[in-house]
């Protein structure tokens, strides 16, 4: 058995796959099934080992923020790089969420966040949560400062 994320695009699955595999290290397009006119129908990719299938299914089922892909990164530079690339033509959202130009929702999250949100001191975790809710793109230093100064 395996688990695979399956996403329905209107018509830009191959373009999106190229962008995603360029942005996420250790990623690649693994297969493209084409329609008789040569356009992509199904595009299979791996995003750092996570299997994702993108289908050009037409406008019947638009993507929503009810589901998202989460990128967990170590550094602010990675947050900034991914945020800038994914919001280009898309829209920033609250608390590290964004919607890319194709309508797919993403969370760009620092790896340290779970530790900051689950400490033994409720005042510290509340301070981090308050700081988090005030941000669009997450800032590691601001989150850490909220934790340290609570």
N, C-alpha and C positions, 0 to 999 in steps of 0.2 A: 504494500500500500504506500501511496505517497500523497502529499497534500500540495496543491498548486493554487495560486491566486489566479483567477480568471477575470479579465476586465473587458468590457464591451466599449468599443470606440465607434464613432460615426464612420470615419474614413481615414484617420491618421495613425493607425496602429503601428505601421512600419516607421514612420517619422518619429513617433513617441518612443518606440523601442530603441531607435538609434540614439536619441537624446539620453534616455535613461541609462543605457549601457555605457555611454560616454561619461556620464556624471558619477556613477557608482563604481568604485574600484572593484576589480575582480569580477567583472560582468561581461556578458556576451550575448549576442543573438545566436540561438541554437538551431532554429529552423524557421523557414517561411513557406507557408502553403499559399500558392497563388491562384487567383481566379483565371479563367481562360483569357482575359484581356491583359494579364500580366500584373495586375494590381494585387497587393497583399490581401489575403483573407484572414489567415491566422499567423501570428508571429509569436514564437516561443523564445523567451529570454531567461537568463539567469542573472539575478541581481545579487552579487556576492554570495552565490550558492542557493538563493531563494528562487524557486521556479515561478515564473509568471507567464501567463498566456494572454496575448492581446488579440482581440478579434475586431475586424471591421464589420460591424453588423448593421450599420445604418443608424438613423436618428431615433429609433424606437425606444432605446433605454439609455438615457443620458447618465453619465457618472454623477454622483452626489457625494457630499461630505459624510454620508452615513458610513462609508468605508474609506480607509486611507492606508497608505504605505508609510511606515515609520522608519526613518533613517537615524540610527543611534551613532553618534560620532564623539570623538575624544576631544577635539579642539575647537576653539572659537573660529579659527581660520576655516575649518571644514564647514561649520555652521554657515559662515558668511558666504563661502563659495557655493554651496548647495542652495542656500536661500536665494542668492542673486540669480543663479541659473534657472531655478524652478519658478521664481516669480516673474521672470522675463516673459511678458505676455500673459501672465497669470495674475493672481491677487493674493496679497498677504492676508492672513487671518490671525486670530488671537492665539496666544499661548503656544507658539511654535508651529501652528498649522498654516498651510497655504494651499492654494489651488493653482495648478500649473496651467499652461496655455491650452491644454487638451481637456481640462475639466477634472483631472485626477487630483484628489486631496492627498497631501503629504504632511507628515510631522517630522520636523528636523529637530532632534532632541539630543542634548549632551548626555553622555554616558553617566556623568556624575549625578544627574537629576534624581534618580530613585534613592540614592543615599541621602541626598539633602531633604527629600520628602518623607523619609521613614526613620528619622532619628528618634532617640529616646526623649528628647526635649520637645514637648508640644509647641512651645513658643517659637522655637527655631523652625519647625516644619510649617507652622502657620505663617511665619514671616516669609519663608520661601514660596509658599502658595500664593500669598498676597503679591509678592514681586512677580511671580510667574503670570498671574492674571492681568498684570499691568503691561505686559509685553506683547508684541507681535513676534518678531524674530527674537529668539532667546539669547540672552547674554550671560555667559557662564560667570563672569566676574560679579555681575549684579546679583545673581542667584546665590553665589558663594558668600558675598558680603551680607546679604540678607540673613543667611544662616549664621554666619560668624558674629554678627552684631545684634542678634536677637537676645 
